Amino acid sequence: MSETAEAPVFDILIVDDEQDFAVGLKRILERAFPDCTCLVAHDGEQALAHLSQRRIGVMLTDLRMPGMDGMTLLPKALDIDPLVSVVLLTAYGSIERAVEALKVGAYDFLTKPVDYQDLQRVVEKALERSRLLWENHRLREKVGSGASGSRLVGESAAMTRLKDHLEMVAATDYTVLVLGESGTGKELVARTVHEMSPRANQPWLTVNCPAIPDQLLESELFGHVQGAFTGANREHKGVFLTADKGTLLLDEIGDITPDIQTKLLRVLQEQEIRQVGASKSVSIDVRIVATTNQDLEDKIQDGSFREDLFYRLNVLTVRVPPLRERKEDIPLLAHAFVRQTCQEMGTDPKEIRPEAMSLLSARNWPGNVRELQNFMRKLVVFSGQGPVDHHVVRIVDGGNSQSPEEQRILPYKEAKSQVVDDFTRSYVQAVLRETEGNVSEAARLSGLERVSLQKILRRLDIQAKDFRQPSSS
């Protein structure tokens, strides 16, 4: 089986009892797809044996064969490998049967004699479909098994380096400064440091520094004794004492005032705190992890951040990469967020269509992972009962999402074809919504022949089942 985890290479299987025809087809496909191995089987049993032993991307099978015909072979092939794309070869008189085969899982059909340009086009699309199905399957398995090693999702070089750094950082007890833009996941990285450290079973506390008014931050950090100020009716331990033996995250530390900076510096130097209103200090054992999206060295230059505190915090530094530096992680993140959203909403898992994933991967994400997460939540909500497809992406994005191919000026005929396809898709989807996925009724309402409507659905990759209402039990 010739494949890699990143880019699988699929074989092509030709199944036909006419040996000369099958060998001729093999020669054509070997020239058109030199990276693929083309295999030939002259009956259904040989075909199933190949499917059991090889990674078959596309199976082209004659519809009429002695013994096991194409209609019988189709479900057996899909049972062995649900990701294989099956293309039926049929005479004009058997088109109705080929259309029936589409309903039970065939990808497409070609009529004999085969037009070689049509053959190359269909096989090319079928191979791409199998690659995308394989990648989606791999991502779903990875998300479902939690195989990413932690809650940090990503396989890019940038994320691999980050995870390696975190493993080394977590093994120490030094203060850590986590740097990164808003929305990159700095708090998650900080928590991962705690969970991978020897303190994992001890307290983990977080203080969002900008969210607490300056006059309350000192009491929140260090605590106060009863009567320390008006309204202090009882003692408050503060997060440093509460986090003793554990880890304390100071989130967005660049926003704390100079007065609090001075007191925090003393805590880091002496490893002890004094509660507001107390007469003596108390020793503590707390590991500090601080995050910021600001350039603290610039703040040192303008006098708004203490240089000595910076160096106390910056013993170990971890930089969280923005999403634009790890765009290859977008598919894995998108699957993870869709799965999480469906769990939150109590709905069945949703499929992300390949064309939708292409738009997501091409889009800019200035809000980083947080923006992507919120975007995926909207896609799940607005996709209703159907999958997440590229139309939902464009609706949620206000029509701004474009694939790299769409960002260039298209030739007139191609641009016109795209507009016609968009109209056809919108029209057919509206009819299917009206008929709740009943193709026969949709054909009647639209004035189209059922076979013609089936061809449109197949060409535009629209699944009638996505518009059917779930049956009540």
N, C-alpha and C positions, 0 to 999 in steps of 0.2 A: 504494500500500500504506500504510494509515494505522496507524502504530505508533510507539512510542518504545522505547528500549532498556530503560527501567524497566517500562513498563506497556503491552504491545502491545494494540492494539484489532483484533479479528479480524472478518472478514466471515462471513456465513452464506450458504451456497449451497443452493438448492432445485433438485433435478433431478427432473422429472416430465413425461411427454409429455402429460398432461392439463392444458392451459393454464389453464383456469378454477380447477382445484384448486390449481395452483402459485401463481397470483396471489393466491388467497384466503389460502393459507398465508403468503405474503410479507407481506400486510397484518397478519395476526395477530402475526407475529414482529417486525415493525417497531414495533408498539405495545408489545410486551413487552420488546424490547431496542433502545431508541432510539439507543444509542451504536454499534450495529452496522449496517453496510450489508448489506441483503439482496439477493442476486442470484438470478436465475432462469435455468436452462438447461432446454431441452426435449428434449435428447438427450445421450448420453455425450460426444460430441466437443466440444460447447459447454462441458460441465462441465470437461473436461480443459483447455480453453483458459483458463477462469477460474482454475483451480488453478495454472496456469503463470504467471499474471500478477498474482494477488492473494494476500494473506495470508488464507486461508480457515481459520477455526477449526472450523466445523461444516459438514458436507455432509449434507443429508437427501436421500436418493435412493430413488425407487421401485424395487422389486425387479424388477417386470415392465415392460419397455419394449421397443418394437420396435428392432431393430438391436442396439446395445450395451446389455445389461440391467444391473441393479445388481450382480450377482455378477461380471460381467466388468469393470465400471467400478471396483469396489472395489480390486483390487490395483494397477490402473493409477494410481488416485488416490493410493494410499499410496506408490507409487514416486516420484511427483512431490513429495509432501509427507508424509513419515512422521508428522508431528505433527498432521495433520488428524484430527478425530473424525468418523467416518462413522456416521450413523444411518439404518437401512433402514426404508422404509415398505412394508408388506406386508399382503395380505389374510390372514384367519385360515387359509385353506387352504395358505399358504406358510410357516407358522411354522417348519417343519422346515428349510427352506432358509435362513431367516434365522438360525437357530441355527448352521447350518453356516458362515454368513458370519462369525459371531462368532469362530469358530476361526481364520479367516484375517485377522482384523484389524479387523472392524467393532466399534464401541463399543457400540451398542445397537440395538434395533429397536422400532418402533411399529406397531400394527395399524390398518388403515383400517376404518371411519371413525375419524379421529384424535380422541382425547379432548384438548381444548385444555389442560387442567391438566397432563396427562401430557406433552404436547408442550413446554410451558414448562419443566416440571421437568427433562426429559431434555436439552433444549437448554442450559439454564442449567448443568447439571452437565458437559455436553460442552464448553462454552466454558471452564469452570474447568479441566477436564482439559487442554485444549489450552494454556491459559496456563501451567499447571504444567509440562507437558512442554516448552514453549518455554523456560521459565526454567531447568529442569534441564539442557536441552541447552546453553543459553548458559553456565551455570556450569561444566559439564563441559568445554566448549571453552576457557573462560578458564583453568581449572585446568590442563588439558592443555597449553595453549600457553605457560603461564607469563606471561600477558599482564598480570599484576598489577604488573609493573615491577621486582619484586625478590621475595625470599622472603616479604616482608610481604604477607599476604593480606588484602584488604579494599577495599571501594569506598565505605564510609560517609563522611559529611562529616568525622568525627573522624579516620579513617585517611587521607583525602586531605590534611587539614591536616598530619598527622604526616609524610607522605611529602614534602610541600613543605618542611617545616622541615628534614628530614634532608638534603635536597638542598642547602640553603643552609649548614647546619652542616658537612656533609662537605667543602665547598669550602675551608674554613678549616683552620687547624692548631691552634686553641684547644682547651683542655681542655673536655670535655663531661660534664655530670652528667645521667644518665638516671633519671628518677623514675617510679615506678609500683608498683602492688600486685603481690603474688606471683602468678605465672602469667600476667602480661600480655604477656610476650615481651621483657623489657628487654634480655636478652643478644642476642637476634636483632636488635633495634634498634641496639645498639652495634656489632654485626658489620656491619650495613648501612652505618653511618657509615664504617667502615674500607673496605668494598668500594667505596663511592662516592667515596672520597677519593683524592688523588694518591699516597697510601701503599699503595694496594690491592695492589701487587705485592711489598710488603715484609712482614716478619713480623707475624703476629697472634697474640698470646698472651693467655691468660685466667688470672686468679688468683681462685679462689673463697675470699674472705677468711675466712668463718666455718668453712670445712672444714679449715683448716690451724691446728694448735695454735700459741698465741702464741709459744712458745719457738722454733718453726721458721719462723714467718712472715718474720722479718727476714732470715734466710738465704735463704729462697725468693725474696724480693723483690730483695735487694741482692747475694746471693751471699756466698761466703766463700773465704778462701785456705786452702791446706793447713796443717793444724795450728792453725787458729783456735780450735778447741775439741775436746774428747774425741770421737773418731769422725770428725773431719774429715780423712780420709786423703788426700783430693785436693781440688783447687780446684773450686768450683762457681760458675759464672758468675752465676746468678740471672736472673730474668725481665727485669729492666730492661736488662741488657747483651744478653741474647738477643734482645730486641725492638728493639734499636737500629735506627733509621731507620723502624720500623714503628709499630704501635699496641698498647697494653697496656690490657686491660680489668681493672679492679679491681671485681669483682662483690660486691655488698652491702658497700660500704665503710663503712657505718654501724656495722659490728661490730668494727672494728679498735681496738686498745687505744691509750690516750693516748701511750704510748712510741713505738709505730709511727707514730702520727699526727705526732708531732714530727719524726721522721726523714723521713717522706714529704713533709712541708712543706718541709724543706730541699732535697729533690730537686727539687720543683716550682719553688722559688725559684732555685736555683743551676744547674739542669740538669746535675747531676753526682751520682754515687753513690760511696759508699765501701764496699767489701766488708767483711764481718765479719773482723776480724783484719788488715786491710790498713793500710798507713801513709800512703797517698795516695789522693786521689779520682780518678775517671775521668769525663770528659765523656760525656754521652749525648744522643741525639736521639730521644725517644720521645713520641708523642702519648698522652695519658691520657684514657680514657673510663671513668667510674665509674658504677655503678648502686647504687640503694638503694630499699628499700620502706619505709624509715623516714622520719620527719619530722626532718631534721637540725637544723632551727632549734629544735625542742623539745629535742633532745639538747644543743644549745649552751646553752640555758637551764638544763638540769640539770647542766651541767658535764662531760658525757661525750663531747663532741665539740668540737674546737677551732674557734673562730670564724674565725681566719685561714686554716685549712686549708679550711674550707667555702667561703670566698670565692675561694681559689685553684682549687678544683674547679668552682665554680659560675660559670665564665666564660660558658658557653653551657648552657642547660637545655632538655632535651627531656622532655615528659611523655607517657607511654604510656597511652592511655585504657583503662579496664577494659571488659570485654565488655558490661556493662550499658549502656554509653554508645555501643555500636556493634552493637546486636543485629541490625541489618539485614545485618551481615556473616556471621551464623551459617550461612546456607545455603552460601555460598562456602567458608567454613572447613570445614564438615562434609564437603562434596564433596572438598576437598583432603585431609582426614585419612583419609577412606575410601579414596581412591585411593592414598595413601601406605601405609596399612596393608595393602591388597591386594598392593602391590608387595613390602612387607616379608615377607608370608606366601607370596608366590609363587602367589597365586590370581587368578582372573579378576576384572575390575572388577565392583563391586556397584552396584545401583540403590538409591537412597534413595527410598522411597515418599512421596508428598506428605503423607499424614497423619502419617508419622513426622517429616517436616521441620517440620510445624506444632507438634508436641509439643516438638521441640528448640528451636524459636524462642521458644516460650512459657515454657520452663523457665528458672529462675534459675541462674546460673553463678558462685557465689562464688569458685570456684577459677580463674575466667577461662579464657583460651584453653588453658592446660595441662589443666584439668579437662575441657574439651570434647574435646581430643585423646585423652585416656585413655578418655573415655566412648565415642568413636567406635571406638576399638580394640576395646572390649568388644562393641559392637554387631556389628562385623564377625565376631568370633569366634563369638558366640552366635546369629547369623543362619544359620549353617551353609551349606547350598547355596542358600538362598533370598535374597531381597532384604532390605534393612533396612526393616522395616515397624513400625507403631506398637505391635504386640504385643511385639516385641523391645525397643523403647524402654522399655516399661512393666516388662518382666521385669528388664532391667538396672538400671532406676531403682527397683526394689522397689515398683512400683505407684504411685509418687509423681507421675509425669508427667501433667499434665492440660493440655489445650488451654484457651484462654480460655472457650470455650463450656461446657466441662465443670466450670468453677469456679463456676457458678451452680446454684441449685436448679432442676431441670428439672420441667416438668409431669408428672403421673403417667404418662400414656400414653407420653410421649416417653422418660421414664426406664425404663419397662417395656420399650419397644421396644429401647432400648440394651442392656439386660440380655439380652434374647432374642437380639439380634444377636451379642453377645459369646459367648453359649453356642453359637449356630449356627456362628460362625466357628471356635471352638475344636474343635467336633465335626467339622466338615468338614475342617479342616486335619489332624486326627488320622487321619481316614479316608484322605485323600490321601497322607499320609506312609506309611500302611500299604500302599496300593496303588501307591506310587511314581508318583503323578500320573495313573494310569489312571482316567479319569472313568467309563467304563462299569462297571468293577469296583467303583469307589467307590459308584456308584448301586445296584449289586446288594447290596453289603454293608449299605448304609444303608436299603435298602427304599424308596428314592426313585425316581421316574421320571427318566430321564436328562435330559429337558427341564427338569424341576423343579430338578434339581441344577445344571444350566447356569445357570438364572436366579439361583439362590442365589450361585453363584460370581461372576456378573456384578454382582449387587447389592452384594456385599461386596468386590468388586475383588480376588478371589483368583485367581491364575493357576496352573492345574494344572501347567504346564510347570516351575514353580519347585520342584516336588516330585519331578521325574524325575531319576533318577541319570544322570550323564554316561556315554555309551556308551564302552566301552573300545575302543581302536584296535587 
